[in-house]
């Protein structure tokens, strides 16, 4: 595995913003060496901002390409067969696929940046030791998040928890998914102790205790399911996620949005999510590319459509038909008709979840959206908690109440009186709709053991193929396999 020198490869960019998201401070450090840079408290602060900066590409690659496009939520037309996302959707990918290398590289570059900070931070003088602890917690959280993405996508991966050179990195083989998850759980447990409950001002958007506990609960839930099947971790998920639920409406806790549409407004960034990728419009290279990738090219919009509708696909009919009648979320998430530039109504399915028209005037290109992307939401935590409770105790009134609360906001009825198996399916459907286009559904199908039952009928209908368990994870990128032959083994089905 190749590593990079953080000082020679990046510009540290502080992108945490107040509600109006107008705070931007760039500090070039590209001409400094590691030994000369890590000297002061401010150096560490800048370096931690550089760790966050690597998150900018995560939603596009990890949440959309490698998750949503892999699931039955999204259909990609064969006219785009040359694109990576078609290969992902139609299960025609190979280890040479560029998106896989991008995902691998992005995750390990973030990990390396975090490692460099964590290796040095205790040797730097701080005026406030609480700040040192907080920054350590942030790096541990972000490093755990990257390993969580890696293990979901590739399974076994190299575990590097300190700064190493490119040559040294070639001594680290893949370790088991179990080992990676154990590291993630340890990191997040420590991060939750170090992190504050909330931030104010320009620090809003940084990782909090609730974000660490929420991701920790998710890690427990993943290890309780396929392939590790550590069912005792359902109990750990319950106790961990309960702490997050108990923080609702505290001064330093979280709030439940009054409507689904309110969640996805740029003006509400850093208001309802537990953790989100921070984006900034204005042509500075800090924009969110996800909304613009699925805007129909000829849509009547004030947004300059550079590369708009890059992905020649659409919300699948399977997803659209799965919504219950009257679900208020459906047409916040997607639409089936738009007005083109000639003013003609055109029938075409497309995702509009992050297309905030109130912020359109500030957009300079299709990849310049300022709306943040959710990596963890309170509704996700509520549904995970209900799922874990159901697996240990059946559909209790508490578990059903959490699901009902989310459904009530969507204008739907209750799910009371269900059997354990029916409640399990109800949660699956609720997560599919509530978290659609957020990159959760594919992982849910894999960990719950439902992937083959759900995907094969859909794949047979749309691509005339079926999948097996080898398709649950992706191949190790070909270029990584070639760096040091014999260092890594390839995942089954991709040799």
N, C-alpha and C positions, 0 to 999 in steps of 0.2 A: 504494500500500500504506500502510495506517495503521500508525503506530508508537505506542507508549505510553511514558509517563514511568515508569521503574522505581520511583522513589521515591514517586510519588503513587498508584501502582496496586497495590502489593503489600505484604505483610508478609513480611519475610525469615524463613524458617523453617529452622532447622538440624535435619535429620532423620537424620543419621548416627548410628547406634546401635551399642552393643556387642551381643554375642550375644543378650542378653535384650531388646534393643530398647526400653529404658525411658528413653533419654536424649532429652529434647525441650526445646529452648530457643527461644522465640519472642521476637523483638525488633522492636517496632513502629517503623517509620521513616517512616510515611506522611505525617507533617507536615513532613518535612525536604525541602529542595530538593537537587538533584544537587550544586550548588556547595558546600552546607554539609555534605553527607553524606560525600563521598569525601575524607576528611582523614587517616584513620589506618589502620594495618594491620588493626585489628579491623573497620573499616568494609568493607574489601575482603573479609575473611573472610565477613562477613555477606552481602555482595552475591553472592559465589560460591555460597553456600548457596541464595540466591534463584534462581540459574541452575539448580541441581539441582532445585529445587522445581518448575520447569516440566515436569520429566519425569513428574510424577505422572499426567498425562492421556495420555501417549504410548501405553502398551500398549493401553488401551481403544480409542483411535481408530485409531492407525497399525497396530498388530499384529493386532487382532481385527477391527474393522470393515472397514478398507481392505485387509486382507490375507487373513485366514482366511475372512471372509464372501465375499470375491471368488473364492475358489478352490473346488475340488470337495471340500474337506474339510468343508464346512458347507452344510446345506440349510435354507433359510428357507421356512416355509409361507406360502402366499398370504394366509392370514388376517391376517398382519402386513404386508400390502401398503402400509400407510400409513407404516411405519417406514423410516428411512433404510437400515438394513442389508438390508431386502428389496430395495430399489432397487439396492443395490450387488451383491447376490447374483444378482439376475435381470437385471442389465445394463439397468435401466430408469432410470438416474440422469440428472439434468440438472445444469447448472452451479449451479442454485439450491439444491442439496442442502445442508442445514445442516452435515452432518458434514465436508464438504469445506472449508467456511469455518473450522470449528473446527480442523481439521488445519493449514491454512495459518496461521491466527492463532497457534496454540500454538507452531509451529516458529519463526515470526518473532519472537514475544515472547521465546523462549529466546535466539535469536540476538542480539536487541537487548540483553538483559541481559548476555550475554557481551561484546558490543561495548563496552558502557559500562565494564565492568571493565578490559578490555584497553586501552582508550583512556587510562585513568587510573593503572593500577597502577605504571607506571614512575616516576610523579611522587610516589609515596607512600614515606615512609621505613619500611623494614622492619628489625627487629632481626636477622633471619635471611634473607639473600638467597636461600638454598635454598628457603625457604617461598614467596617471591615467584615464583620460577621454577615451583614446583609448581602454584601457583594459576593462573599463566598457562597452564600445560599443561592443567589441568583445563578452563579456559574454551575453549581451542582444541579440545580433544577434544569437548566438548559442542556447540560451534558446528559442528564437522564432522559430528557425529551428526545434528544438525537438518538440515543441508543434504543429508545422505545420505537422510534420510526424504523431504525435499521433492523431490529429483530422481527418486527412485523413484516417487513418487506423481504428480507433475505434469510431469516432464521438465524443460524449460527453465524457470527461475525467476529472479527478480531476485537479484543477488549484492551484498550490502551487508556490508562487512567492517569498518565503523567506525560510531560513533554518529552518527545523523542525526535531524533533526526530521521530523515528519509531512509537512511541506511538501517538504523535501528528498527524502524517500523517493519522491516522485512523479516524480523525475528518473531513476529506475532501471528500465529496461525488463528484460524477460526476457533472459537470456543462455543459450547452448546448454548442453545436458547435459554436453558435453565440457568446457566451461569450468568448470562446477560441480564435476565430478569432479576436475579438475586442482587446484582450490582445496581440496577435501576431502583429496586425497593430500598436498598441501603442509602443510596444518594438522596432519594426523595424524603425518606424518614429524617435524614440529617438536615435537608434543606428546609423542611417544615418548621424545625426548631429555630433556624437562623433567620428566617424571613419574617417581615412584618405582616400584619393583617391587611394593611392598606397603605396607600401613598397619597400624597397631595401634590398639586401643581404639576410641574413638568415631569415629575417622576411617575405619574399615573401611567399604567401600562406595563410596569415592571412586574416580575413574578412575585406573588404573595404567598403567604402561608396556605390560603385556601386553594390556590392553584396547585401547590405542591401536594396537598392532601387529596385534591381531586384527581390528579394524575396518578398518585400512589394508589388510590382506590381502583382506578382503571387498570393499573398494572396487576393488582391482585385479581381482578375479574378476568383478565386475560390468562393469567397462570392457572386459574381455576378451570378454564375451558380447554379446548383443543389447542395444541397437542399435549400440553403438560399434564392436564387433568388433576391439578392439585386442589381438589374440591374443598379442602379445609380453608382455602383462601377466600371462599365466599364469606366466611365469618370475619376475616380480616378486612375484606372490602366493606362489609356492613359497618364495622366500628370506625373505620377511617372516613367513609363517606358521610356517616352520621355527624361527624364534627363539622363538615362543610354545611350540611343542611341546617344545623343549629345556629349557624352564623347569619341566617337570613335576617335582614332588616336591622342588624346591629349597625352602629355608627361606622364601624370598620369592617362590615360584612358585605353582603351582596343583596341585590334587589331583583324581584321577579317582574319582568316587563308586563305592563297592562295589556298589550296586544302583541301579536307575533310580528306585525309589520314594524313596530317601534324598534325592535331589536336590530334591524338591518338598515338603519339610517346613519349616515356619516356623523350627524350632529350628536348621536348617542354613543359614539365610540368611547370605550373605557367606562361605560355606565352599567351594562348588563352582563358582559362576559366575565368569566373567571380568568381567562387568559386569551390574549389575541395578538396576532401579528400586527405591528404598527405600520401603517402606510401613510404617505403624504403625497398629495398631488402638487402640480406646479412645474412639471418637467425637470425634476432634479434626479430622476432615476430611482425614486423611492416609492413609486406608485404600485398599486395592486393590479396585476395583469388579469386576474381571474374574471372579473365582469366583462371586460372587453373581448375576451376570447370567444364568447358565445353570443355576441350581438349580431343579428342578421346584417349582412353587409349593406343591404339597401334600406335599412330601417330609417324612418324619419326621425332624426335625432340631431341635436346641436353638437354632439360629440363627433369630432373628426375621426372617421373609422379607419385609422391606419391598421391594416391587418385584421380588421374586425371580422368576426365569425371565422377566426382561424381554424377552429375545430368544426369540421363538417359533420356534425352529429347533432343529437337532440335528446331531450328527456325521452326516455323510452315510453312506448305505449303501456308497457307493463307497470311502470311507475305511475303514469297518469291515471290509469284505470284502477289503481289500488287505493286511491283517495276515496274516503266516504263522502257521500253527498252532503254538501253544506260545510265541508272542512275549509275554514277561513284561510288556512295556510297554503292551500293549493295554488291560488293565483298571486300569492306573494312570492312563492318559489318559482313558478313557471307560468307560461302563457302559451296559447295555441294560435293566436292571431296577432299580427302587428300591422301597422300602417307604414307602407314604404315611402320613399322620397317623393313619389308622384302622387301621394295621398291615397293610394289604393290599398285596401285591406288585403293582407296576404296571410294565407294559412300556413303556419310553420311552427312547430314546437320549439321553444327555446327557454333557457333558464334566465330568469330576471331577478333572482334573489338579491343580488348585490348591486343592481342598477338603481342607484339612488338619484332620481331625477332632480332633486333639490340641490345636488352638488355638481350637476353636470357642467355648469358654466366654468368651473375651475379645471376641467379635464382637458389636457392638451393632446392626448393620444389615447388609444384604446387600452394601453397598459399603464395609464397614469391615474387610475382611480384612487381616491384618498380613503375609501372606506376600509376599515380594519377587517381582518379575517379571523373568525373564531376557531381557536384550537381546543378550548374547553368552555362549556356553558353550564349554568346551573341546572338547566333542563336535562342535560346529559347526566349530571350527577344524580338528579332525582330518579331518572329511569334506571341508571346503574344500580342504585340502592334498592329500588323496587325489584329488580331482577335478582340481585343477590339474596334478598329476603325470600323471594319466591322459591329459590333453589334450596334454601335451608328450612323454611317453615311454611311454604305454600303462600297463596295470595292473601296475606293478612289485610286487615282494614287499613293499616298504615300504608302498605305498599300500593293497594288499590287507590287510596286517597291521593297519592302523589301522581299517579297516572291520570286520574280523573281531573286533577287540577289543571294539568297541561291540556287535556282534551276539552275542558270547559272553556278555556281561553280560545280554543280553536272552533268553538261552537258545536261540540260533539257531546254525546251522551256518555254515561258511565260504563265501566267495565266490571261492575260488582258481580259477585256470585259465580265467577268462572272457576273451572278446575285449574290445577297447577299447570297442566300442559297447555290449556287454552290461554291462561294468563301469560305464559311464556311467549306464545305466538302474538298475543296482544301487545306485549312490550316490544317485540321485534318489529311489528308494523308501526308502532308509535315512534320508535327510534328512526325508522326509515323515513317517516314523514317529517317529524320535528327537526331532524338533523340532516335532511336532504341537502346534497351539494356541499356538505361540510367534511366529507371524507371519512365517515364512520361506518357506513353500511357494509362494505366489503369485509372489514375486520370483524364486524359483528357476526356475519354469516360464517366466517372461518372458525372463530373461537367457540361458537355455540353448536358447531357440528351440523349446521343447516345448509352449508354451502352447496353441496352436490344436489340436494333435493330442490333447492331454489334455482340454481344456475343452469343445470343441465336441460330442463324443459325450455328455458329461455334461449340458451345457446343453440339448441336443436332447431328451434323455430326461426331464429334470426341469422344464424351462421352455418347451420347444418353440421354442427360439431357437438361433441360432449367433452367434458373435462374430467380429470381424476385428481386425487389428492396432491399430486406433484404440482398442480397449478395453484395451490394455496400460497406458495411463496414464489419469489422470482429467482432467476439465475444470478449467480455472482457475475458482475460485468466482465466481459472478455478481456479487456485491458488489464484488469486486476489479476486475472488468472495468468497473464503473460509476464507480469513484472518479475516474478520469481517462480518459475515452473516448479510445481510440487508443494508450494507453500499452502495453497488453498485447494480443497476438493470442490467439485461442482455439485450443485443440488441435483437430486434425481430428476430425470426426465429432460435434462438440458445438455447432456453430453453430446 
